[in-house]
Amino acid sequence: MSAAGLPQPMGRYRHWKGGHYHLLAIGLMTSGLQGEIVPYAIYRAEIDGTIWTRPADEFFERVDGGAGRVPRFAPAPGSEL
């Protein structure tokens, strides 16, 4: 697997609890004893510049919010970097 085959929807996102983040890249990490390759979202918080990572599946998944199932991170206005 290479990062070239993964979607690269870079830009500005809003977390479902608030806060804005910039998706910087989708990287790859080996995980588990089998050496499974897992795509990870690499993103930066607007408020303080902290760099975060989480599995890409989690970044793009839907979660239980106050108004039902919502995207964990949704594209935000000004989403182009």
C-alpha beads as a LAMMPS data file, in Angstrom:
LAMMPS data file: protein, C-alpha beads

81 atoms
80 bonds

1 atom types
1 bond types

-500.0 500.0 xlo xhi
-500.0 500.0 ylo yhi
-500.0 500.0 zlo zhi

Masses

1 110.0

Atoms # bond

1 1 1 0.000 0.000 0.000
2 1 1 1.207 3.497 -0.720
3 1 1 -0.153 6.881 0.310
4 1 1 -0.545 7.719 -3.393
5 1 1 -3.681 5.554 -3.628
6 1 1 -5.407 7.142 -0.635
7 1 1 -7.760 10.110 -0.791
8 1 1 -5.965 13.340 0.054
9 1 1 -8.789 15.731 1.075
10 1 1 -6.495 18.345 2.586
11 1 1 -8.021 21.476 4.011
12 1 1 -9.835 22.985 6.963
13 1 1 -12.173 20.841 9.082
14 1 1 -14.406 21.505 12.087
15 1 1 -14.488 18.909 14.878
16 1 1 -18.014 17.945 15.914
17 1 1 -17.377 19.340 19.440
18 1 1 -15.996 22.608 18.027
19 1 1 -12.524 23.710 17.108
20 1 1 -10.950 23.927 13.686
21 1 1 -8.145 21.816 12.290
22 1 1 -6.146 21.653 9.066
23 1 1 -5.723 18.196 7.576
24 1 1 -2.090 18.222 6.467
25 1 1 -1.581 14.721 5.071
26 1 1 -2.617 11.088 5.110
27 1 1 0.387 9.050 6.221
28 1 1 0.983 5.332 6.682
29 1 1 1.976 3.525 9.865
30 1 1 2.620 -0.147 10.521
31 1 1 0.468 -1.521 13.295
32 1 1 0.154 -4.748 15.227
33 1 1 2.214 -7.910 15.204
34 1 1 1.316 -8.628 11.583
35 1 1 2.829 -5.347 10.386
36 1 1 -0.529 -4.190 9.026
37 1 1 -0.274 -0.840 7.244
38 1 1 -2.823 1.679 8.545
39 1 1 -3.532 5.111 7.008
40 1 1 -3.341 7.934 9.557
41 1 1 -4.669 11.487 9.326
42 1 1 -2.078 14.101 10.289
43 1 1 -3.703 17.378 11.284
44 1 1 -2.946 20.668 13.061
45 1 1 -5.111 22.549 15.567
46 1 1 -5.780 26.174 14.586
47 1 1 -5.941 27.368 18.176
48 1 1 -2.398 26.410 19.231
49 1 1 -0.703 24.670 16.287
50 1 1 -0.544 21.260 17.979
51 1 1 0.007 18.434 15.479
52 1 1 -2.278 15.421 15.981
53 1 1 -2.625 11.995 14.382
54 1 1 -5.412 9.461 14.386
55 1 1 -6.360 6.561 12.128
56 1 1 -7.899 7.990 8.956
57 1 1 -10.996 5.805 9.451
58 1 1 -11.610 7.568 12.776
59 1 1 -10.968 11.019 11.315
60 1 1 -13.634 10.493 8.641
61 1 1 -16.120 8.405 10.677
62 1 1 -19.514 9.488 11.965
63 1 1 -20.025 9.766 15.734
64 1 1 -23.016 10.125 18.036
65 1 1 -23.517 13.869 18.464
66 1 1 -26.328 15.813 20.107
67 1 1 -28.265 15.807 16.815
68 1 1 -27.708 12.136 15.922
69 1 1 -24.851 10.766 13.823
70 1 1 -22.523 13.514 12.607
71 1 1 -19.070 13.507 10.979
72 1 1 -16.261 13.592 13.565
73 1 1 -14.559 16.161 11.303
74 1 1 -16.558 18.002 8.627
75 1 1 -15.150 20.267 5.917
76 1 1 -15.313 23.870 7.128
77 1 1 -15.623 27.175 5.275
78 1 1 -12.249 28.241 3.971
79 1 1 -11.316 24.560 3.592
80 1 1 -8.555 25.206 1.088
81 1 1 -5.102 25.567 2.636

Bonds

1 1 1 2
2 1 2 3
3 1 3 4
4 1 4 5
5 1 5 6
6 1 6 7
7 1 7 8
8 1 8 9
9 1 9 10
10 1 10 11
11 1 11 12
12 1 12 13
13 1 13 14
14 1 14 15
15 1 15 16
16 1 16 17
17 1 17 18
18 1 18 19
19 1 19 20
20 1 20 21
21 1 21 22
22 1 22 23
23 1 23 24
24 1 24 25
25 1 25 26
26 1 26 27
27 1 27 28
28 1 28 29
29 1 29 30
30 1 30 31
31 1 31 32
32 1 32 33
33 1 33 34
34 1 34 35
35 1 35 36
36 1 36 37
37 1 37 38
38 1 38 39
39 1 39 40
40 1 40 41
41 1 41 42
42 1 42 43
43 1 43 44
44 1 44 45
45 1 45 46
46 1 46 47
47 1 47 48
48 1 48 49
49 1 49 50
50 1 50 51
51 1 51 52
52 1 52 53
53 1 53 54
54 1 54 55
55 1 55 56
56 1 56 57
57 1 57 58
58 1 58 59
59 1 59 60
60 1 60 61
61 1 61 62
62 1 62 63
63 1 63 64
64 1 64 65
65 1 65 66
66 1 66 67
67 1 67 68
68 1 68 69
69 1 69 70
70 1 70 71
71 1 71 72
72 1 72 73
73 1 73 74
74 1 74 75
75 1 75 76
76 1 76 77
77 1 77 78
78 1 78 79
79 1 79 80
80 1 80 81
